Structure formats: structure tokens, C-alpha cells
Amino acid sequence: LLIAAGIVSIFIVLFTRALLSFSLTIVIIVLLVFSSWWWLQNDRVYLSVFYPIMAVILNFSILSVFRYRFKERKLIHDTLEHNKKQKIALTQLAQAKQELQLFSDGLEEQVKERTKELQIINQHTRESIEYASLIQRALIPDNKLLKHYFKDSFALWDPKDIVGGDIYLMEALNEDELLIMVIDCTGHGVPGAFITMLVKAIESQIIATIYKGDDITPGDILGIFNR
């Protein structure tokens, strides 16, 4: 009975939770006392359960202490390991933050340099566009020529951008005839402005070629333009 009670109490303490282990230990002690009383009442046999009960109590006490100490040491070890990992993680995080700050500073410097470059490019581009606009406006005929032939008249030229692909041209054929061309070139902006310059050059050549005092039709002019 001593051996059996000792082995059972060992398994109870090692493989159950504290509250359940305590409850089962109490149950074993009660069963031992009840068994001793039952045999004494029925068979007039006294079975001493003092040593089995002491074995159960000692097993529960000693193993509980060892179990608690083991869990405590394991908890301390796990806590130290956790703190160690946390310290390493914080160190890595600090290094990453420092690297990110360096990268951010470098990126900010690059953005400033690129912005400065873009500002310079934008300034040069705008200057080029304004210069192209100056050239294009030089191609637009003077309204005095229009007023000379048509007293009640005006001309409105308003490009979509600083320069555009639309242009009008006027050529005096003689004292009584004025040739007016309203041209919509493909595109707008700088490309359209370059097209209008090309058209102006072609138009001058066409006028010099076709005008010989004969009647000129728009179809003739467009045909030459097309070729």
C-alpha cells in the first residue's frame, strides 16, 4: 500500500495541474482513511495507513517544490532569453533606423538636385518656347495690310499655348487683290509652331511661282501645297 500510494501520488503530481494535483492528493488520503476504517468495522482488521498517507503528503510536498523551482528556473531562463532577443531586435531596429535616416537624407538630397535640374530645364524650355513664339509672331502679317484692302475688318489670333499650330497669312497680289490663307497645322505647341514656319516658307515659294497675273483658284494653291 505504501509503494502503491507513493507511485500514484508521484504520477498525479508530475502529470496534472496544481489544483487538480492537490484535489487528487486529498482524495487519496480520504480513501486511505476510509479503507482503514471500513476494514476495521467489517473485518475487525486494523490497517495502518499512516505511512502511505505520509508518503503521499511528502511526495506532493517535495515534488511540488521541485516542480515549482523547475518552472521558476525555466521562466527565468525564458525571460533572460526573451530580454536577450529583445535587446538584439532593438539594436537591429536602431541600425535599420539609422540606415533609413541616411537613405532618407541621401534621397532628399537627390530630390533637391533633381528639382534644381528640372527647374533649369524648365527655364531653358520656357525660354525656347518664348523664343519660338517670338519667331512665330514675326510670321503673322501686319493688320495694316488687311486694313488697306478691307476698311471694316479685324484679325484675332489666340494660340492654345504660348505657341500654336494655327496661323493666318496674307499676300498682296496687286492693288486690288489680297490672298488670305487661314491654316490649321497638325499639332500644337512647339511642334505646331515649327510646322507653321515650314508652311510660311512653302507659301512664299508658292506665291512667287504661281502669280503671273492670271486668275488663281484655291484649288490650284492647295494642289501645290499638297505636292
HELIX and SHEET records of a PDB file:
HELIX    1   1 LEU A    2  PHE A   15  1                                  14    
HELIX    2   2 ALA A   18  ASP A   43  1                                  26    
HELIX    3   3 PHE A   50  LEU A  139  1                                  90    
HELIX    4   4 ASN A  143  TYR A  149  1                                   7    
HELIX    5   5 GLY A  189  ILE A  210  1                                  22    
HELIX    6   6 PRO A  218  ASN A  226  1                                   9    
SHEET    1   A 2 ASP A 166  ALA A 172  0                                        
SHEET    2   A 2 LEU A 178  ASP A 184 -1                                        
END                                                                             
